[in-house]
Amino acid sequence: MTTCKQCKRELDAEDLVRHELERSVVVHCPDCGCLVGRYNRHGDNPKTDLRR
């Protein structure tokens, strides 16, 4: 579980919105759109949630 730094909402991993950008996965809050993290992809392409 993580907390959004902007809206202070507590979020489970499945609630976060993910987008693939080249070799990175960008994760942000579904409510306010605040960036929660950016991670390097390793191995096979991950199944990401493309909700907006």
A tleap script that builds the chain and sets N, CA, C and O, in Angstrom:
source leaprc.protein.ff14SB
mol = sequence {
  NMET THR THR CYS LYS GLN CYS LYS ARG GLU
  LEU ASP ALA GLU ASP LEU VAL ARG HIE GLU
  LEU GLU ARG SER VAL VAL VAL HIE CYS PRO
  ASP CYS GLY CYS LEU VAL GLY ARG TYR ASN
  ARG HIE GLY ASP ASN PRO LYS THR ASP LEU
  ARG CARG
}
set mol.1.N position { 0.851 -1.174 0.000 }
set mol.1.CA position { 0.000 0.000 0.000 }
set mol.1.C position { 0.896 1.236 0.000 }
set mol.1.O position { 1.917 1.283 0.686 }
set mol.2.N position { 0.493 2.225 -0.780 }
set mol.2.CA position { 1.245 3.468 -0.860 }
set mol.2.C position { 0.297 4.644 -0.671 }
set mol.2.O position { -0.913 4.503 -0.851 }
set mol.3.N position { 0.838 5.798 -0.311 }
set mol.3.CA position { 0.050 7.007 -0.111 }
set mol.3.C position { 0.457 8.049 -1.139 }
set mol.3.O position { 1.646 8.317 -1.314 }
set mol.4.N position { -0.513 8.637 -1.817 }
set mol.4.CA position { -0.244 9.697 -2.786 }
set mol.4.C position { 0.266 10.921 -2.033 }
set mol.4.O position { -0.316 11.322 -1.025 }
set mol.5.N position { 1.338 11.504 -2.518 }
set mol.5.CA position { 1.933 12.668 -1.853 }
set mol.5.C position { 1.104 13.932 -2.034 }
set mol.5.O position { 1.230 14.871 -1.248 }
set mol.6.N position { 0.261 13.967 -3.058 }
set mol.6.CA position { -0.522 15.164 -3.325 }
set mol.6.C position { -1.894 15.143 -2.646 }
set mol.6.O position { -2.236 16.068 -1.909 }
set mol.7.N position { -2.685 14.082 -2.892 }
set mol.7.CA position { -4.046 14.060 -2.347 }
set mol.7.C position { -4.154 13.243 -1.052 }
set mol.7.O position { -5.210 13.203 -0.421 }
set mol.8.N position { -3.057 12.599 -0.668 }
set mol.8.CA position { -2.960 11.836 0.593 }
set mol.8.C position { -3.841 10.586 0.634 }
set mol.8.O position { -4.058 10.027 1.709 }
set mol.9.N position { -4.351 10.140 -0.512 }
set mol.9.CA position { -5.163 8.928 -0.559 }
set mol.9.C position { -4.266 7.699 -0.443 }
set mol.9.O position { -3.202 7.640 -1.060 }
set mol.10.N position { -4.697 6.725 0.346 }
set mol.10.CA position { -3.966 5.466 0.454 }
set mol.10.C position { -4.436 4.550 -0.672 }
set mol.10.O position { -5.637 4.356 -0.864 }
set mol.11.N position { -3.480 3.990 -1.414 }
set mol.11.CA position { -3.796 3.215 -2.612 }
set mol.11.C position { -3.154 1.842 -2.558 }
set mol.11.O position { -2.000 1.697 -2.155 }
set mol.12.N position { -3.918 0.830 -2.970 }
set mol.12.CA position { -3.366 -0.501 -3.169 }
set mol.12.C position { -2.704 -0.529 -4.542 }
set mol.12.O position { -3.005 0.310 -5.391 }
set mol.13.N position { -1.815 -1.475 -4.764 }
set mol.13.CA position { -1.098 -1.572 -6.035 }
set mol.13.C position { -2.057 -1.694 -7.217 }
set mol.13.O position { -1.808 -1.109 -8.271 }
set mol.14.N position { -3.153 -2.445 -7.059 }
set mol.14.CA position { -4.093 -2.613 -8.166 }
set mol.14.C position { -4.889 -1.344 -8.471 }
set mol.14.O position { -5.493 -1.253 -9.540 }
set mol.15.N position { -4.911 -0.360 -7.564 }
set mol.15.CA position { -5.612 0.898 -7.797 }
set mol.15.C position { -4.797 1.889 -8.615 }
set mol.15.O position { -5.367 2.792 -9.227 }
set mol.16.N position { -3.476 1.740 -8.640 }
set mol.16.CA position { -2.605 2.666 -9.341 }
set mol.16.C position { -2.747 2.520 -10.852 }
set mol.16.O position { -3.032 1.434 -11.358 }
set mol.17.N position { -2.548 3.622 -11.562 }
set mol.17.CA position { -2.600 3.625 -13.020 }
set mol.17.C position { -1.169 3.542 -13.540 }
set mol.17.O position { -0.291 4.278 -13.089 }
set mol.18.N position { -0.940 2.630 -14.504 }
set mol.18.CA position { 0.400 2.404 -15.044 }
set mol.18.C position { 0.421 2.662 -16.542 }
set mol.18.O position { -0.526 2.332 -17.256 }
set mol.19.N position { 1.513 3.255 -17.006 }
set mol.19.CA position { 1.729 3.488 -18.437 }
set mol.19.C position { 3.150 3.078 -18.770 }
set mol.19.O position { 4.077 3.343 -18.003 }
set mol.20.N position { 3.322 2.428 -19.920 }
set mol.20.CA position { 4.654 2.040 -20.364 }
set mol.20.C position { 5.229 3.138 -21.241 }
set mol.20.O position { 4.574 3.593 -22.178 }
set mol.21.N position { 6.445 3.566 -20.944 }
set mol.21.CA position { 7.164 4.536 -21.758 }
set mol.21.C position { 8.551 3.968 -22.014 }
set mol.21.O position { 9.400 3.943 -21.123 }
set mol.22.N position { 8.771 3.510 -23.246 }
set mol.22.CA position { 10.026 2.879 -23.646 }
set mol.22.C position { 10.376 1.743 -22.693 }
set mol.22.O position { 9.650 0.749 -22.664 }
set mol.23.N position { 11.435 1.838 -21.925 }
set mol.23.CA position { 11.851 0.783 -21.005 }
set mol.23.C position { 11.441 1.098 -19.566 }
set mol.23.O position { 11.986 0.513 -18.630 }
set mol.24.N position { 10.499 2.002 -19.380 }
set mol.24.CA position { 10.055 2.388 -18.041 }
set mol.24.C position { 8.561 2.149 -17.877 }
set mol.24.O position { 7.807 2.127 -18.850 }
set mol.25.N position { 8.153 1.971 -16.634 }
set mol.25.CA position { 6.743 1.927 -16.270 }
set mol.25.C position { 6.501 3.122 -15.353 }
set mol.25.O position { 7.146 3.249 -14.312 }
set mol.26.N position { 5.586 3.986 -15.732 }
set mol.26.CA position { 5.251 5.172 -14.947 }
set mol.26.C position { 3.962 4.881 -14.203 }
set mol.26.O position { 2.990 4.414 -14.795 }
set mol.27.N position { 3.952 5.157 -12.894 }
set mol.27.CA position { 2.805 4.854 -12.037 }
set mol.27.C position { 2.292 6.160 -11.428 }
set mol.27.O position { 3.066 6.955 -10.895 }
set mol.28.N position { 0.969 6.367 -11.517 }
set mol.28.CA position { 0.423 7.584 -10.919 }
set mol.28.C position { -0.925 7.338 -10.260 }
set mol.28.O position { -1.566 6.311 -10.485 }
set mol.29.N position { -1.341 8.295 -9.444 }
set mol.29.CA position { -2.594 8.242 -8.698 }
set mol.29.C position { -3.779 8.351 -9.660 }
set mol.29.O position { -3.768 9.214 -10.538 }
set mol.30.N position { -4.803 7.496 -9.519 }
set mol.30.CA position { -5.967 7.564 -10.408 }
set mol.30.C position { -6.853 8.784 -10.157 }
set mol.30.O position { -7.625 9.169 -11.034 }
set mol.31.N position { -6.757 9.399 -8.976 }
set mol.31.CA position { -7.610 10.539 -8.650 }
set mol.31.C position { -7.024 11.873 -9.099 }
set mol.31.O position { -7.677 12.627 -9.820 }
set mol.32.N position { -5.798 12.165 -8.678 }
set mol.32.CA position { -5.221 13.474 -8.960 }
set mol.32.C position { -4.150 13.441 -10.043 }
set mol.32.O position { -3.732 14.496 -10.521 }
set mol.33.N position { -3.693 12.245 -10.444 }
set mol.33.CA position { -2.702 12.128 -11.506 }
set mol.33.C position { -1.272 12.355 -11.057 }
set mol.33.O position { -0.369 12.399 -11.893 }
set mol.34.N position { -1.042 12.499 -9.771 }
set mol.34.CA position { 0.300 12.728 -9.235 }
set mol.34.C position { 1.197 11.512 -9.503 }
set mol.34.O position { 0.766 10.371 -9.338 }
set mol.35.N position { 2.430 11.761 -9.912 }
set mol.35.CA position { 3.390 10.699 -10.143 }
set mol.35.C position { 3.731 10.013 -8.824 }
set mol.35.O position { 4.116 10.667 -7.855 }
set mol.36.N position { 3.584 8.686 -8.797 }
set mol.36.CA position { 3.899 7.901 -7.603 }
set mol.36.C position { 5.264 7.241 -7.763 }
set mol.36.O position { 5.991 7.068 -6.785 }
set mol.37.N position { 5.615 6.868 -9.003 }
set mol.37.CA position { 6.918 6.253 -9.231 }
set mol.37.C position { 7.176 5.972 -10.695 }
set mol.37.O position { 6.260 5.951 -11.517 }
set mol.38.N position { 8.455 5.755 -11.003 }
set mol.38.CA position { 8.898 5.383 -12.346 }
set mol.38.C position { 9.876 4.242 -12.168 }
set mol.38.O position { 10.834 4.354 -11.402 }
set mol.39.N position { 9.645 3.153 -12.866 }
set mol.39.CA position { 10.435 1.945 -12.674 }
set mol.39.C position { 10.959 1.430 -14.001 }
set mol.39.O position { 10.281 1.540 -15.022 }
set mol.40.N position { 12.160 0.867 -13.997 }
set mol.40.CA position { 12.719 0.218 -15.176 }
set mol.40.C position { 12.044 -1.119 -15.373 }
set mol.40.O position { 11.822 -1.859 -14.414 }
set mol.41.N position { 11.715 -1.433 -16.621 }
set mol.41.CA position { 11.167 -2.741 -16.933 }
set mol.41.C position { 12.311 -3.719 -17.106 }
set mol.41.O position { 13.355 -3.361 -17.652 }
set mol.42.N position { 12.132 -4.933 -16.655 }
set mol.42.CA position { 13.120 -5.987 -16.832 }
set mol.42.C position { 12.402 -7.229 -17.323 }
set mol.42.O position { 11.299 -7.523 -16.862 }
set mol.43.N position { 12.992 -7.950 -18.231 }
set mol.43.CA position { 12.390 -9.191 -18.707 }
set mol.43.C position { 11.266 -8.945 -19.668 }
set mol.43.O position { 11.295 -7.990 -20.444 }
set mol.44.N position { 10.261 -9.815 -19.620 }
set mol.44.CA position { 9.120 -9.725 -20.517 }
set mol.44.C position { 8.318 -8.461 -20.257 }
set mol.44.O position { 8.364 -7.886 -19.170 }
set mol.45.N position { 7.583 -8.043 -21.277 }
set mol.45.CA position { 6.725 -6.882 -21.117 }
set mol.45.C position { 5.672 -7.154 -20.052 }
set mol.45.O position { 4.989 -8.176 -20.124 }
set mol.46.N position { 5.517 -6.276 -19.068 }
set mol.46.CA position { 4.502 -6.485 -18.029 }
set mol.46.C position { 3.113 -6.189 -18.556 }
set mol.46.O position { 2.954 -5.415 -19.499 }
set mol.47.N position { 2.109 -6.801 -17.953 }
set mol.47.CA position { 0.722 -6.469 -18.270 }
set mol.47.C position { 0.399 -5.216 -17.461 }
set mol.47.O position { 0.410 -5.256 -16.231 }
set mol.48.N position { 0.114 -4.115 -18.133 }
set mol.48.CA position { -0.142 -2.862 -17.423 }
set mol.48.C position { -1.584 -2.436 -17.583 }
set mol.48.O position { -2.266 -2.814 -18.536 }
set mol.49.N position { -2.020 -1.657 -16.651 }
set mol.49.CA position { -3.354 -1.109 -16.635 }
set mol.49.C position { -3.327 0.194 -17.423 }
set mol.49.O position { -2.581 1.108 -17.070 }
set mol.50.N position { -4.110 0.298 -18.464 }
set mol.50.CA position { -4.084 1.481 -19.300 }
set mol.50.C position { -5.259 2.406 -19.024 }
set mol.50.O position { -5.624 3.221 -19.871 }
set mol.51.N position { -5.857 2.282 -17.833 }
set mol.51.CA position { -6.952 3.188 -17.459 }
set mol.51.C position { -6.432 4.605 -17.405 }
set mol.51.O position { -5.249 4.830 -17.150 }
set mol.52.N position { -7.306 5.558 -17.643 }
set mol.52.CA position { -6.900 6.965 -17.551 }
set mol.52.C position { -7.627 7.634 -16.428 }
set mol.52.O position { -7.425 8.824 -16.184 }
savepdb mol mol.pdb
quit
